Amino acid sequence: MMGSWGMGWFGGVFIILFWILVIVALVFFIRWLVRTTGNGQKQGLSRSRALEILKERYARGEINTQEFDEKRRLLES
């Protein structure tokens, strides 16, 4: 029976590395999922950016005061 030594200690090391890789991949996937569903901080940033754009449009005269107030209330709610 030549070559029946198996992987020896390296088999255990590779299994541990495999599971570490699986756990790291799961952590990154969950973080990505939370960020893309809007529950993360990006939603707050998009609201503040939308309010900035609304203020710019109002300053340029593209919308009147009534439209500005309505849209601002919607963004802040």
C-alpha positions in Angstrom: 0.0 0.0 0.0 2.1 2.8 -1.2 1.0 6.4 -0.6 -1.7 5.6 2.0 -0.5 8.3 4.4 -3.3 10.7 3.5 -3.0 14.4 4.1 -1.8 14.1 7.7 -1.9 17.3 9.7 -2.4 19.4 6.6 -6.0 18.1 6.2 -7.0 19.6 9.5 -5.4 22.9 8.7 -7.2 23.1 5.3 -10.5 22.3 6.9 -10.0 25.1 9.5 -9.0 27.6 6.7 -12.0 26.5 4.7 -14.4 27.3 7.5 -12.8 30.6 8.3 -13.2 31.5 4.6 -16.9 30.5 4.7 -17.5 32.6 7.8 -15.7 35.6 6.4 -17.7 35.3 3.2 -21.0 35.1 5.1 -20.1 38.2 7.1 -19.3 40.2 4.0 -22.6 39.0 2.3 -24.7 40.0 5.3 -23.0 43.4 5.5 -23.7 43.9 1.7 -27.3 42.8 2.2 -27.9 45.2 5.0 -26.4 48.1 3.0 -28.4 47.4 -0.2 -31.7 47.0 1.6 -31.6 50.6 2.8 -31.4 49.8 6.5 -27.8 51.0 6.7 -26.5 54.6 6.8 -26.8 55.1 3.1 -30.5 55.9 3.3 -29.8 58.8 5.6 -27.2 60.1 3.3 -29.5 59.9 0.3 -32.2 61.9 2.1 -29.8 64.7 3.0 -28.6 64.8 -0.6 -32.2 64.9 -1.8 -32.8 67.9 0.5 -29.7 69.6 -0.8 -31.0 69.2 -4.4 -34.4 70.5 -3.3 -32.8 73.6 -1.8 -30.7 74.2 -4.9 -33.8 73.9 -7.1 -35.7 76.4 -4.9 -32.7 78.8 -4.9 -32.6 78.7 -8.7 -36.3 79.4 -8.9 -37.3 76.1 -10.5 -39.9 75.4 -7.8 -42.1 77.8 -5.8 -42.4 78.0 -2.0 -45.4 75.8 -1.8 -43.7 73.0 -3.8 -40.6 73.4 -1.7 -42.5 73.1 1.6 -44.5 70.0 0.4 -41.4 68.2 -0.8 -39.3 69.1 2.2 -42.0 67.7 4.5 -42.1 64.5 2.6 -38.3 64.1 2.8 -38.2 64.8 6.5 -41.0 62.4 7.4 
